[in-house]
Amino acid sequence: MVVSLLVLGTACSTPDEPDLSLPSNTTRSGDEAGSAGEGGADEGAAEEGEADDPLAGETYHVAQAVDAELVVRTSAQEGANELVTLSADDQLSGKVICLVEQQVGNWVEVHLPSGPDGRKGWVDRDHVALSRHRFRIEISRAEHELTVYIGQVVALTTPVSLGPDAPAEGDERFIKELVQQPPATGTYRTYAYGLSGSDHDRDDFTAGSGVVAIHGAADPAALGGDVPTGAVGIAGDVLTRLVDTIGLPLGTPVEFVE
């Protein structure tokens, strides 16, 4: 079985022309800085205007490596020890995607796409292209429910099935890849959003095991409960809506709550 990959362009930058635009119908004058840790000259006015804007909310910044490899260091300086070198060849998407924590000078602290959950390091600002968005996902383990937010607005709420590969309560991940499989094949069905904090393999996606992802439910009747395989399963039509209509960007934070 061949597993093909689809990388969303929404709110994701390219090495040649970083996309710092906000989701449509969203304005914030202070966001013109375009990178985490920087405030625009009109930041105060922007905050006042956001009080009446339900789409306003925390802005998440995404760093995409502009080269095939991205050196991550232990601190924000050139001579700091190398923590890890991330390679695009090791990512199913063929892109190194990180979620930005903060920017200090010419250094950006990022959450890494692989390795232990919560692993962070520092990268040179010149080696990444930054984009930003206002999407986030909250998954309630107790309620077996997934909610997509755009700013403060609930864009979608849907039941989920939770398998043994689903992260624990309190875990914070982000979407690092979007995998597309041939229709009606594979345990994960058509699409799967691979989450950070784990190393994914093509064979795992095909076999339907060992992948930390939001994916199509193998058994739609089991939505709202626990299942013996997979991670976070949702209805196929809802997953298609997330991909084709809402257009979740890579770098969308995913928080697992009670």
Helices and strands as residue ranges (DSSP letters): E 4-5, G 29-33, H 43-50, E 60-65, E 69-73, E 82-87, G 88-90, E 97-104, E 107-111, E 120-124, G 125-127, E 128-133, E 135-140, E 145-150, E 153-159, E 161-162, E 172-180, E 191-195, H 202-207, E 213-216, G 220-222, E 232-234, H 236-241, I 242-246, E 253-257
